[in-house]
Amino acid sequence: MAERADRPRILPDDLPKRELFREPVRVDGIEVGVEDLDDGRRRVSFRVQVRDADGAPCPDLAVDGRITGPHRSGEKMGHTDLFGQVRFRMAGPPGTYRFDVVDVAAGALALVRAAPDGVATLEVSVP
């Protein structure tokens, strides 16, 4: 298809890199789910909700999180879905599990970490 001379050509790198989400973004909530596994362990799931300053969900953002359980800890990265949510899981014995948001969007967007505007940590005791 021929380009029209009066229309400028736009390349993907020419598109704006910011202002897709209104800053600062915030972790709007962390929900916990616990399920029993066949081998006696428990699977703890932390579902993280990321929203922008207008309250709109932020899809396709990288979220770095750290989960600490009774016997180990690990750091993982996930991407938010269409609804601005991402899930982190760890299986292990009963005990205390803690989830910390380490970073969102690799530091490219301003992140609110302090309550009441943002939640960055959740700790739960699993029987």
Number of C-alpha atoms within 10 A of each C-alpha: 3 4 8 8 7 6 7 8 9 8 7 6 7 8 8 8 8 10 8 9 17 16 16 16 25 26 25 22 18 21 11 16 10 15 11 12 11 7 7 10 13 19 17 24 20 23 16 23 22 27 23 22 15 11 13 14 21 22 18 16 19 16 24 18 22 17 23 16 22 14 10 10 13 11 14 12 16 16 18 20 16 12 14 20 24 22 19 20 15 17 16 19 16 16 13 14 24 17 26 18 20 17 19 23 15 11 11 10 19 15 20 19 19 12 11 8 14 18 20 21 18 16 14 13 11 16 9
